[in-house]
Amino acid sequence: MTRLTHILRHPVKAIGYEEISGASLTKGRALPFDRHWAVAHAAAKFSGQPEAWHAKMNFLRGVAGPDLMAVQTRLDEAKGVLTLTHPRAATITVDPARDEAELLAWLASLWPKTRPAPSHVVSVPEQAMTDMPEPFIALLGLASNRALSQRMGRDLSIHRWRGNLWIDGWAPFEEFDLIGRRVRIGAAELNIVQRITRCGATRANPKTGREDADTLGTLNKAYGHQDFGVYALVTKEGPIATGDRVEIL
């Protein structure tokens, strides 16, 4: 039986990941608290707080600073504070808005000195700072990760891909065949819209923050593309939880 095995959110764009046991999906919204914040750099095309979505080139990203890929986060929703850990940095707990200076200083220790420095924390009401302006949720297949791992001769952590919902029970890359179809997960339904084209951030090991796997080269050589996972939009609201059955409609 096909099941939802992992639910992952990334409270700060490109900076850490957190596994949760359940969430409530809403039409017109991304996964709750996914990319709720982002950190702009000094060369961003805007200043202060933007009023709408902006492209990923304006923010700190794992492709430019692989060390960020090894950050783990834990969000206390009630208090609005984040705890961030990294194998080469002290653990901190911050309110991203109130403790901006502390967060920026912590990130600066992990960000390349040759890149524009971390500038300020961004949050736009009701707009996730995902790579696309649409309120997409990223669905990925565990079998696809296993197939790519086998080709590369090593186990690839699912956290390289920064997905939201991991599905077990589909054939390798079957998710690509579902574009234009709907899936039911728990009480929610989603329409699968398009493939996700990947960037070099996936080369970094989320345990170490070091680039150690040519994920893009392997995808291109083996499959003729560098796509992994699919974007979906919520069409029916409802709660989801790990272990929920996944049905193709």
BELKA-V891403 format. One line per field, one symbol per residue. psi: psi as a letter, one per 40 degrees, with the letter a starting at -180 (. if undefined). burial: I if it has 16 or more other C-alpha atoms within 10 Angstrom, else O. Layout:
psi->???
burial->???
This chain:
psi->ihihdhhhigdhhegiihhieiihihheiahhehfdiihiieeieiiahieiiiideeihidddgdddeehiihhgddefihhhiiefiihihihdddfdddddddddeehheeihihdihhhhhfhhfieidifihhhihddddddddddefihhidedefidhhhheiihedddeeheiiihhbeiiihhdiihhiaedeehheddeihehgddddddddeeifihiiiihhdhiiiiiheiihhh.
burial->OOIIIIIIIIIIIIIIIIOOOOIOIIOOIIIIIIIIIIIIIIOIOOOOOOOOIIOIOIIIIIIIIIIIIIIIIIIOOOOOIIOIIIOOOOOOIIIIOOOIIOIIOIIOOIIOOOOIIIIIIIIOOOIIIIIOOIIIIIIIIIIIIIIIIOOOOOOIOIIIIIIIIIIIIIOIIOIIOIIOOIIIIIOIIIIIIIIIOIOIIIIIIIIIIIIOIOIIOIIOOOOOOIIIIIIIIIIOIIOIIIIIIIOOO
